[in-house]
């Protein structure tokens, strides 16, 4: 499938016109391919401030302090590395290709080459992703708090019985 075809299937790019997507496709700096077992992102300080959107393939998320453990497996549409892109903070996880991966890649240098309206679209999309993740995290925390309260009550009843 062509790069444009991959982009057509990814929600992040829905707000972009075909002409805007063509700007990305015409410049190879916006894309990267990695082979199986190759790192897309390495945990820790990194001189590369890129964020990535998986267009094709699958990656594993790992942490250095949990060797041999895969925290998550992600495929097409997954957005990775956005916190380093936005803040410059060190990478918090490793992202390793489980199979051949094609990814959209943008860093501060390539971002600055885009016109202001495209930069705004990218930043709005990233903001939407972060808000969605925050909503999901808040919901998970509320659910965890309810479970903890239920367990605490059950333990109290058992101890008092």
C-alpha positions in Angstrom: 0.0 0.0 0.0 1.2 3.5 -0.7 2.1 6.0 2.0 -1.0 8.1 1.1 -3.1 4.9 1.4 -1.7 4.2 4.9 -2.4 7.8 5.9 -6.0 7.5 4.7 -6.6 4.8 7.2 -5.3 6.6 10.2 -7.6 8.8 12.3 -4.8 11.3 13.1 -4.8 12.4 9.4 -8.6 12.8 8.9 -8.5 16.5 9.4 -5.8 17.0 6.7 -6.6 17.7 3.1 -5.2 15.5 0.3 -2.9 18.4 -0.6 -1.6 18.6 2.9 -1.1 14.8 3.1 0.7 15.0 -0.3 3.2 17.5 1.3 4.2 14.8 3.8 4.3 12.1 1.2 6.6 14.1 -1.1 9.2 14.5 1.6 10.9 11.3 2.8 12.0 13.1 6.0 8.4 12.5 7.3 8.7 8.7 7.2 10.9 6.0 8.6 11.0 2.2 8.1 12.4 -0.1 10.7 13.1 -3.9 10.6 12.0 -6.4 13.2 13.9 -6.1 16.5 15.0 -2.6 15.6 14.3 0.3 18.0 12.0 3.1 16.9 12.5 4.8 20.4 15.0 4.0 23.1 14.2 4.8 26.7 16.3 7.6 28.3 17.7 10.9 27.0 17.5 11.1 23.3 18.8 13.6 20.8 15.8 12.7 18.6 12.7 14.7 19.6 10.5 13.0 17.0 7.0 11.6 17.5 5.8 8.7 15.4 2.5 7.4 14.1 2.6 3.7 13.1 1.3 3.4 9.6 2.0 -0.3 9.1 3.4 -3.0 11.2 3.5 -3.7 14.9 5.7 -2.5 17.8 6.3 -3.7 21.4 6.6 -1.2 24.3 9.2 -2.2 26.9 11.0 -0.6 29.8 14.7 -1.1 30.7 13.9 -1.9 34.3 11.5 -4.7 33.3 13.7 -6.8 31.0 12.0 -9.4 28.8 8.5 -8.0 29.6 6.3 -6.5 26.9 4.0 -3.8 28.4 1.9 -3.3 25.3 1.8 -4.2 21.6 0.6 -1.4 19.2 -0.1 -1.3 15.5 -1.4 1.1 12.9 -2.6 4.4 14.2 -0.6 4.3 17.5 1.0 7.6 18.3 4.4 7.4 20.1 7.0 9.8 21.5 4.7 12.8 21.6 5.8 13.8 25.1 9.4 14.1 24.1 8.3 16.0 21.0 6.2 18.5 23.1 8.4 18.8 26.2 11.9 17.6 25.4 11.8 15.2 28.3 13.7 11.9 28.2 12.0 8.9 26.6 10.0 6.9 29.2 9.9 3.6 27.3 11.4 1.6 24.4 9.5 1.0 21.2 10.8 -2.0 19.3 9.5 -3.2 16.0 8.0 -6.7 16.2 7.8 -6.8 12.4 8.7 -4.4 9.7 7.2 -1.0 10.6 6.5 2.0 8.5 5.9 5.2 10.6 5.1 8.8 10.1 7.9 10.8 11.8 7.9 14.4 12.7 10.5 16.3 14.8 10.9 20.0 15.6 13.1 20.5 12.5 10.5 19.1 10.1 7.7 20.7 12.0 9.3 24.1 11.5 9.4 23.6 7.7 5.6 23.3 7.6 3.3 26.3 7.3 1.6 27.6 10.4 -1.9 26.1 9.6 -0.4 22.6 9.3 1.6 23.1 12.5 -1.6 24.1 14.2 -3.4 21.0 12.9 -0.7 18.7 14.1 -0.6 20.3 17.5 -4.4 20.1 17.8 -4.4 16.5 16.9 -1.7 15.8 19.5 -3.7 17.7 22.1 -6.8 15.6 21.2 -4.7 12.4 21.7 -3.4 13.6 25.1 -6.9 14.7 26.3 -8.3 11.3 25.3 -5.5 9.5 27.2 -6.1 11.7 30.2 -9.8 11.0 30.1 -9.1 7.2 29.9 -6.5 7.5 32.8 -9.0 9.4 35.0 -11.7 6.8 34.3 -9.3 4.0 35.1 -8.3 5.7 38.4 -11.9 6.1 39.4 -12.5 2.5 38.7 -9.4 1.4 40.6 -10.5 3.6 43.6 -13.9 1.9 43.6 -12.3 -1.5 43.5 -10.0 -0.6 46.4 -12.9 0.7 48.5 -14.8 -2.5 47.8 -11.8 -4.7 48.8 -11.2 -2.6 51.9 -14.9 -3.1 53.0 -14.7 -6.8 52.3 -11.5 -7.2 54.3 -13.0 -5.2 57.2 -16.0 -7.4 57.3 -13.9 -10.6 57.2 -11.6 -9.3 60.0 -14.6 -8.3 62.2 -16.4 -11.6 61.5 
